[in-house]
C-alpha cells in the first residue's frame, strides 16, 4: 500500500475507533459498527491495531464474528434496532424535521434493520 494511502487508512481507523469508544459511554452511539470499520481500515494499514480491537473483552468477539463470518448475534440485532429506534425518536423530538426528511430517514433505518436481521447468527460453537 502506498504510504499516503496507508496514512489515510490509519487516520480513518482512528476516527472510527474514537467514535466507537465514545459509544461505550453514550447509549445511542454504537460501538461495534465503528470498530468493525476501524478493523477494516487497520487491517490494511496497521494490523497490530486490529489485534487490539479483536482482543477487547466485550466488543472483540462481535467484531471478529462479523468480519470473519458476517454473523451478528440476536442480542446485537435487537440492540442495534433499539438504538436506531431511540435515535429516530430523539431526531423527531429535537430535530423537528419536515415530513420528507422524516420519511427518508425512517426508510433508510428500516432498510438497515431488514438487512441486519438477514445476517446469520453465530453458531453455538462460536458464541462466547
Secondary structure, 3 states (H helix, E strand, C coil): CCHHHHHHHHHHHHHHHHHHHHHHHCCCCCCHHHHHHHHHHHHHHCHHHHHHHHCCCCCHHHHHHHHHHCCCCHHHHHHHHHHHHHHHHHHHHHHCCCHHHHHHHHHHHHHHHHHHHHCCCCCCCCCC
